[in-house]
Amino acid sequence: MFDFLDDYDVLGAFWTTVQLTLLSAVGSLIWGTLLAAMRVGPVPLMRGFGTAYVNIVRNIPLTVIILFSSLGLYQTLRISLGAGDIVETANFRLAVLGLIVYTSAFVCEAIRSGINTVPVGQAEAARAIGLSFTQVLFLVVLPQAFRAAVGPLANVLIALTKNTTVAAAIGVAEAALLMKDMVEKEAQLLLISAIIAFGFCCLTLPTGLILGWVGKKVAVKR
């Protein structure tokens, strides 16, 4: 019943999905943290930029962002992020960029929710001893905010894992593109769907369980 799988690199496709998820997660965490810092910062221009970015990007479909990354950046502006004329590599890198642009807006809000759990008195005490806003944010507020935001960030990571399927729209050889290829060539739609669904469950369920446990362990007791 599973003999047809010998003709397809299922593990390779899911490995590409894992790579997309990990690279996008790291980039989104960095950019999302900076956006959160802008949104709670004292500079009106930066607050406005952070707010506008989050509100605009969250309301743009991810498919539009991914397609723009390929059709707009690569095919029109010839931006390949160092991949040159290697289309597969360029599309992979542009898919990561698109996922970072989109996911960082949700990471920002998750971290900002964590920042809101930190008592205002702690920031005021830090400023009273002469710390700058940047020092207060990165030494006092963010360490506690991250501990409170583990749960929301876990949900964002799970959503990111599932959102990597959109990269199939620009030809990235991940699990969704493999499923499309298998469905077109094989007459076992239910079995193929079950295999791909099981693969994503193997990626997302442990992530949710592990990060849920971590969130309970590091939660700040108040």
C-alpha positions as a Markdown table, in Angstrom:
| # | Residue | x | y | z |
|---|---|---|---|---|
| 1 | Met | 0.0 | 0.0 | 0.0 |
| 2 | Phe | 2.9 | 2.3 | 0.7 |
| 3 | Asp | 5.1 | 1.1 | -2.2 |
| 4 | Phe | 4.5 | 4.3 | -4.2 |
| 5 | Leu | 6.4 | 6.3 | -1.5 |
| 6 | Asp | 9.6 | 4.9 | -2.8 |
| 7 | Asp | 9.4 | 7.3 | -5.7 |
| 8 | Tyr | 9.1 | 10.4 | -3.6 |
| 9 | Asp | 11.4 | 12.1 | -1.1 |
| 10 | Val | 8.9 | 12.6 | 1.7 |
| 11 | Leu | 11.6 | 13.0 | 4.4 |
| 12 | Gly | 13.5 | 15.5 | 2.2 |
| 13 | Ala | 10.3 | 17.6 | 1.7 |
| 14 | Phe | 9.6 | 17.7 | 5.4 |
| 15 | Trp | 13.3 | 18.6 | 6.1 |
| 16 | Thr | 12.7 | 21.6 | 3.8 |
| 17 | Thr | 9.6 | 22.5 | 5.8 |
| 18 | Val | 11.7 | 22.3 | 9.0 |
| 19 | Gln | 14.4 | 24.5 | 7.6 |
| 20 | Leu | 11.8 | 27.1 | 6.5 |
| 21 | Thr | 10.3 | 27.0 | 10.0 |
| 22 | Leu | 13.6 | 27.3 | 11.9 |
| 23 | Leu | 15.1 | 30.1 | 9.7 |
| 24 | Ser | 11.8 | 32.0 | 9.6 |
| 25 | Ala | 11.4 | 31.6 | 13.4 |
| 26 | Val | 14.8 | 33.0 | 14.2 |
| 27 | Gly | 14.3 | 35.9 | 11.8 |
| 28 | Ser | 10.8 | 36.6 | 13.1 |
| 29 | Leu | 11.9 | 36.6 | 16.7 |
| 30 | Ile | 14.6 | 39.1 | 16.1 |
| 31 | Trp | 12.5 | 41.5 | 13.9 |
| 32 | Gly | 9.4 | 41.0 | 16.1 |
| 33 | Thr | 11.4 | 41.9 | 19.2 |
| 34 | Leu | 12.6 | 45.1 | 17.6 |
| 35 | Leu | 9.1 | 45.9 | 16.5 |
| 36 | Ala | 7.8 | 45.4 | 20.0 |
| 37 | Ala | 10.6 | 47.7 | 21.3 |
| 38 | Met | 9.5 | 50.3 | 18.8 |
| 39 | Arg | 5.8 | 50.0 | 19.9 |
| 40 | Val | 6.6 | 50.6 | 23.5 |
| 41 | Gly | 9.4 | 53.1 | 22.9 |
| 42 | Pro | 9.4 | 56.8 | 23.7 |
| 43 | Val | 9.9 | 58.0 | 20.1 |
| 44 | Pro | 6.6 | 58.8 | 18.4 |
| 45 | Leu | 8.0 | 58.1 | 14.9 |
| 46 | Met | 9.2 | 54.6 | 15.9 |
| 47 | Arg | 5.9 | 53.9 | 17.7 |
| 48 | Gly | 4.0 | 55.0 | 14.6 |
| 49 | Phe | 6.1 | 52.8 | 12.4 |
| 50 | Gly | 5.8 | 49.7 | 14.6 |
| 51 | Thr | 2.0 | 50.2 | 14.9 |
| 52 | Ala | 1.5 | 50.7 | 11.2 |
| 53 | Tyr | 3.7 | 47.8 | 10.3 |
| 54 | Val | 1.8 | 45.4 | 12.5 |
| 55 | Asn | -1.6 | 46.5 | 11.5 |
| 56 | Ile | -0.9 | 46.5 | 7.8 |
| 57 | Val | 1.1 | 43.2 | 7.6 |
| 58 | Arg | -1.4 | 41.3 | 9.7 |
| 59 | Asn | -4.1 | 42.2 | 7.3 |
| 60 | Ile | -2.3 | 41.1 | 4.1 |
| 61 | Pro | -2.7 | 37.5 | 3.1 |
| 62 | Leu | 0.5 | 35.5 | 3.4 |
| 63 | Thr | 0.1 | 34.2 | -0.1 |
| 64 | Val | 0.3 | 37.8 | -1.4 |
| 65 | Ile | 3.5 | 38.4 | 0.5 |
| 66 | Ile | 5.1 | 35.2 | -0.7 |
| 67 | Leu | 4.1 | 35.8 | -4.3 |
| 68 | Phe | 5.4 | 39.4 | -4.2 |
| 69 | Ser | 8.7 | 38.0 | -2.8 |
| 70 | Ser | 9.1 | 35.9 | -5.9 |
| 71 | Leu | 7.3 | 37.8 | -8.7 |
| 72 | Gly | 8.1 | 41.3 | -7.4 |
| 73 | Leu | 11.6 | 41.0 | -5.8 |
| 74 | Tyr | 13.1 | 38.2 | -7.8 |
| 75 | Gln | 11.5 | 38.3 | -11.3 |
| 76 | Thr | 11.0 | 42.1 | -11.5 |
| 77 | Leu | 13.7 | 43.7 | -9.4 |
| 78 | Arg | 16.2 | 40.8 | -9.7 |
| 79 | Ile | 16.7 | 40.6 | -6.0 |
| 80 | Ser | 17.9 | 37.0 | -5.3 |
| 81 | Leu | 19.4 | 37.4 | -1.8 |
| 82 | Gly | 22.8 | 36.1 | -3.0 |
| 83 | Ala | 21.4 | 33.1 | -4.8 |
| 84 | Gly | 22.3 | 34.4 | -8.3 |
| 85 | Asp | 20.5 | 32.5 | -11.1 |
| 86 | Ile | 19.7 | 29.4 | -9.0 |
| 87 | Val | 15.9 | 29.7 | -9.0 |
| 88 | Glu | 15.3 | 27.0 | -6.3 |
| 89 | Thr | 17.7 | 28.6 | -3.9 |
| 90 | Ala | 16.4 | 32.1 | -4.6 |
| 91 | Asn | 12.8 | 31.0 | -4.0 |
| 92 | Phe | 13.7 | 29.3 | -0.8 |
| 93 | Arg | 15.4 | 32.4 | 0.6 |
| 94 | Leu | 12.6 | 34.7 | -0.6 |
| 95 | Ala | 10.1 | 32.4 | 1.0 |
| 96 | Val | 12.0 | 32.7 | 4.3 |
| 97 | Leu | 12.0 | 36.5 | 3.9 |
| 98 | Gly | 8.2 | 36.6 | 3.2 |
| 99 | Leu | 7.5 | 34.4 | 6.2 |
| 100 | Ile | 9.7 | 36.6 | 8.4 |
| 101 | Val | 7.9 | 39.7 | 7.2 |
| 102 | Tyr | 4.5 | 38.2 | 8.0 |
| 103 | Thr | 5.2 | 36.3 | 11.2 |
| 104 | Ser | 7.2 | 39.0 | 12.9 |
| 105 | Ala | 4.0 | 41.1 | 13.2 |
| 106 | Phe | 2.4 | 38.3 | 15.3 |
| 107 | Val | 5.7 | 37.8 | 17.3 |
| 108 | Cys | 5.7 | 41.5 | 18.1 |
| 109 | Glu | 2.2 | 41.3 | 19.6 |
| 110 | Ala | 3.0 | 38.2 | 21.6 |
| 111 | Ile | 6.1 | 39.9 | 23.1 |
| 112 | Arg | 4.1 | 43.1 | 23.7 |
| 113 | Ser | 1.6 | 41.1 | 25.6 |
| 114 | Gly | 4.4 | 39.8 | 27.7 |
| 115 | Ile | 5.7 | 43.3 | 28.3 |
| 116 | Asn | 2.3 | 44.4 | 29.6 |
| 117 | Thr | 2.6 | 41.8 | 32.3 |
| 118 | Val | 5.7 | 43.4 | 33.8 |
| 119 | Pro | 4.8 | 45.8 | 36.7 |
| 120 | Val | 5.3 | 49.4 | 35.7 |
| 121 | Gly | 7.1 | 49.9 | 39.1 |
| 122 | Gln | 10.1 | 47.8 | 37.9 |
| 123 | Ala | 10.7 | 50.0 | 34.9 |
| 124 | Glu | 10.3 | 53.1 | 37.0 |
| 125 | Ala | 12.8 | 51.8 | 39.6 |
| 126 | Ala | 15.3 | 51.0 | 36.8 |
| 127 | Arg | 15.0 | 54.5 | 35.4 |
| 128 | Ala | 15.4 | 55.9 | 38.9 |
| 129 | Ile | 18.8 | 54.4 | 39.2 |
| 130 | Gly | 19.9 | 56.0 | 36.0 |
| 131 | Leu | 19.3 | 53.3 | 33.4 |
| 132 | Ser | 18.5 | 54.4 | 29.9 |
| 133 | Phe | 15.3 | 53.3 | 28.1 |
| 134 | Thr | 17.3 | 50.7 | 26.1 |
| 135 | Gln | 18.9 | 49.3 | 29.2 |
| 136 | Val | 15.6 | 49.2 | 31.0 |
| 137 | Leu | 14.0 | 47.4 | 28.1 |
| 138 | Phe | 16.7 | 44.7 | 27.5 |
| 139 | Leu | 17.9 | 44.2 | 31.0 |
| 140 | Val | 14.7 | 44.5 | 33.1 |
| 141 | Val | 11.5 | 44.3 | 30.9 |
| 142 | Leu | 12.3 | 41.9 | 28.0 |
| 143 | Pro | 13.7 | 39.0 | 30.2 |
| 144 | Gln | 10.4 | 38.9 | 32.1 |
| 145 | Ala | 8.3 | 39.5 | 29.0 |
| 146 | Phe | 9.8 | 36.5 | 27.2 |
| 147 | Arg | 9.0 | 34.3 | 30.2 |
| 148 | Ala | 5.4 | 35.4 | 30.1 |
| 149 | Ala | 5.2 | 35.2 | 26.3 |
| 150 | Val | 6.3 | 31.6 | 25.9 |
| 151 | Gly | 2.8 | 30.4 | 25.4 |
| 152 | Pro | 1.8 | 32.9 | 22.8 |
| 153 | Leu | 5.1 | 32.5 | 21.0 |
| 154 | Ala | 4.5 | 28.7 | 20.9 |
| 155 | Asn | 1.2 | 29.3 | 19.1 |
| 156 | Val | 2.9 | 31.6 | 16.6 |
| 157 | Leu | 5.6 | 28.9 | 16.0 |
| 158 | Ile | 2.9 | 26.3 | 15.4 |
| 159 | Ala | 1.1 | 28.6 | 13.0 |
| 160 | Leu | 4.4 | 29.4 | 11.2 |
| 161 | Thr | 5.0 | 25.6 | 10.7 |
| 162 | Lys | 1.7 | 25.3 | 9.0 |
| 163 | Asn | 2.1 | 28.5 | 7.0 |
| 164 | Thr | 5.3 | 27.2 | 5.4 |
| 165 | Thr | 2.9 | 25.3 | 3.0 |
| 166 | Val | 2.3 | 28.6 | 1.3 |
| 167 | Ala | 5.9 | 28.5 | 0.0 |
| 168 | Ala | 4.7 | 25.8 | -2.5 |
| 169 | Ala | 3.1 | 28.7 | -4.4 |
| 170 | Ile | 6.6 | 29.8 | -5.6 |
| 171 | Gly | 7.9 | 26.3 | -6.1 |
| 172 | Val | 9.8 | 25.6 | -2.9 |
| 173 | Ala | 10.1 | 21.9 | -2.6 |
| 174 | Glu | 8.4 | 21.4 | 0.8 |
| 175 | Ala | 5.7 | 19.1 | 2.0 |
| 176 | Ala | 2.7 | 20.8 | 0.4 |
| 177 | Leu | 4.4 | 20.9 | -3.0 |
| 178 | Leu | 5.3 | 17.2 | -2.7 |
| 179 | Met | 1.7 | 16.5 | -1.8 |
| 180 | Lys | 0.5 | 18.3 | -4.9 |
| 181 | Asp | 2.9 | 16.3 | -7.0 |
| 182 | Met | 1.8 | 13.0 | -5.4 |
| 183 | Val | -1.9 | 13.7 | -5.8 |
| 184 | Glu | -1.4 | 14.5 | -9.5 |
| 185 | Lys | 0.4 | 11.3 | -10.2 |
| 186 | Glu | -1.1 | 8.8 | -7.8 |
| 187 | Ala | -4.7 | 7.6 | -7.3 |
| 188 | Gln | -4.5 | 7.5 | -3.5 |
| 189 | Leu | -5.7 | 10.9 | -2.3 |
| 190 | Leu | -6.9 | 9.9 | 1.2 |
| 191 | Leu | -3.7 | 8.0 | 1.9 |
| 192 | Ile | -1.5 | 10.8 | 0.7 |
| 193 | Ser | -3.4 | 13.4 | 2.6 |
| 194 | Ala | -3.2 | 11.2 | 5.8 |
| 195 | Ile | 0.6 | 10.9 | 5.4 |
| 196 | Ile | 1.2 | 14.6 | 5.0 |
| 197 | Ala | -1.2 | 15.4 | 7.8 |
| 198 | Phe | 0.6 | 12.9 | 10.1 |
| 199 | Gly | 3.9 | 14.5 | 9.2 |
| 200 | Phe | 2.7 | 18.0 | 10.2 |
| 201 | Cys | 1.2 | 16.5 | 13.4 |
| 202 | Cys | 4.7 | 15.1 | 14.2 |
| 203 | Leu | 6.1 | 18.6 | 13.8 |
| 204 | Thr | 3.5 | 20.7 | 15.6 |
| 205 | Leu | 2.2 | 18.5 | 18.5 |
| 206 | Pro | 5.6 | 18.0 | 20.2 |
| 207 | Thr | 6.4 | 21.7 | 19.7 |
| 208 | Gly | 3.2 | 22.7 | 21.5 |
| 209 | Leu | 3.7 | 20.2 | 24.3 |
| 210 | Ile | 7.3 | 21.1 | 24.9 |
| 211 | Leu | 6.9 | 24.8 | 24.8 |
| 212 | Gly | 3.7 | 24.6 | 26.9 |
| 213 | Trp | 5.8 | 22.7 | 29.6 |
| 214 | Val | 8.6 | 25.3 | 29.3 |
| 215 | Gly | 6.1 | 28.1 | 29.6 |
| 216 | Lys | 4.8 | 26.7 | 32.9 |
| 217 | Lys | 8.4 | 26.2 | 34.2 |
| 218 | Val | 9.6 | 29.7 | 33.5 |
| 219 | Ala | 6.4 | 31.6 | 34.3 |
| 220 | Val | 7.0 | 34.5 | 36.7 |
| 221 | Lys | 5.2 | 33.9 | 40.0 |
| 222 | Arg | 3.6 | 37.1 | 41.2 |
